[in-house]
Every structure is written in C-alpha cells, then in structure tokens.
C-alpha cells in the first residue's frame, strides 16, 4: 500500500473493528509504522474511531506514539 500503510492501519482508520480483530488474530503487527512514523492507533484516533483505538490500546497493547 502507498506510504507504507497496512491493511490494519486502513481498517483502524475506517473503524472496521471486526476486520482489525481478524488482522490482529492473524498476526498483524499493531506497532508497525507507515512512512510518517504513524502506527494503526494513530489512524484510529485521527478519524475518531474510539472503539478501535480502545481495542488496540487496552486489549492488544498497542504503543501510543505521536509522530
């Protein structure tokens, strides 16, 4: 995908919680960074996808970083 954006990042940004869960279950790296050093959690929070952001933080242990 362009700019290093992964399927997990796109799914998180669009609030597709079930897809995010499926990708994580299949081993998606929740802390992978795109070309701007943004992980999936940034995509979720930038687009106000609170449920996805909370899942990534609380249930998966994603690292929060501000690029």
HELIX and SHEET records of a PDB file:
HELIX    1   1 UNK A    2  UNK A    4  5                                   3    
HELIX    2   2 UNK A    7  UNK A   13  1                                   7    
HELIX    3   3 UNK A   17  UNK A   25  1                                   9    
HELIX    4   4 UNK A   40  UNK A   46  1                                   7    
HELIX    5   5 UNK A   50  UNK A   54  1                                   5    
HELIX    6   6 UNK A   55  UNK A   59  3                                   5    
END                                                                             
